[in-house]
Each structure stands twice: as C-alpha cells, then as structure tokens.
Amino acid sequence: MTKVELRKIYLAKQKNLSSSERIEKSRQITGQFFQSFDLSKIRFLHCFIAIKKFNEVDTSLIFKRLWREFPQVQALVPRINFQTREIENLKFTLETKLVENAWKIKEPTESESVKTKEIDMVLIPLLCFDEKGFRVGYGKGFYDKFLSDCREDVLKIGLSFFDPIGKIADAQEFDVKLDFCVTPKKIVNCK
C-alpha cells in the first residue's frame, strides 16, 4: 500500500484506540524505551509533544522519567516555524510554559533553542512503519526535512502503537529511515 492509503488506515486505527488503551500502550512504549536505550552519552534528546486530536503516544511519560532519572540529558521539543517550514529545537523542562499553535499543537512560548546538529537522539511521531525503517507520518514533511538536517549519527527512533508492516509501496531510498522503532511489545531494529 502507498503512504496515502496507509495514512488513512492508521490514522483511523490510532484515533480508535480508547483512552485506557492509549495510556497502557504509552506506558509500555515508555518502559521499552528506557529498558533498551543507553542514555549515558546522550546530551540532547529531541521528542515530540503528543497531539491529542491524533491520539498519539503520550510522551509526557517519557519526559517525566527523563527529568527524574536522567538530569544530564537535556530534553528538546519541536516548534514549527511556519515561515521557513522548519522545526526549531527548544529546551523543555518541568517549568516550560506551553501554548497551542495554529494547528492546536502545544509548543513552548519562550525557550532557548539548540542547533539541530547538536541533537544526539530523536523520538519521532508516526502512524506506521515498515521493517526497513521507512515511516508514514502525517504528510506535512516537517520531520523529513528536520531529519535530513540532523547529524548522520543521530539516533532516529520512532514511537508506534502498532507493529511494522511488510512494505510501504512508495517509500523512496532518499527518505530518511528510522534506526529503531519502539512498540508496546518490542524494539524493532530497522538497521
């Protein structure tokens, strides 16, 4: 199936998760993430803030544990610059104030930014992915551009409620692939 077809199917599947299913699966994903990845050498970790209307993985669980157990890791969150169509990386702490942008996505109002090339690990929102690490996002292209601007050695980790599919028919070799994807039950190595 193509990205457009898969986007429609998985957006519906994600939206159809009940609140309790979403919370439980988000807890499992958080546990899998912290169990499987060594954060000792990570200085800057970039992670999305879940968009409620899309019923995304609840990353607040990841942020809370990061702040509590890994104070040496600086959390960063995206802010969309609609003029340049680029993602800015803003420092995110327990005290950071958030406001909804034009798309109802929560972003920091004021915060220090960090250059994309300084990021060590990125946790990426997606709807579905295949075993090679190709992903289907929401189709706006922000993360495609952002990931291509990251360092070559940045660790790219998707967070998904669902297991990988066999193949995304229209994936291109120039698409930036995931290194890993965390699901509620396992870590999928896409390398």
Secondary structure, 3 states (H helix, E strand, C coil): CCHHHHHHHHHHHHHCCCHHHHHHHHHHHHHHHHHHCCCCCCCEEEECCCCHHHCCCCCHHHHHHHHHHCCCCEEEEEEEECCCCEEEEEECCCCCCEEECCCCCEEECCCCEECHHHCCEEEEECCEEECCCCEECCCCCHHHHHHHHCCCCCEEEEECCCCCECCCCCCCCCCCCCCEEECCCCEEECC
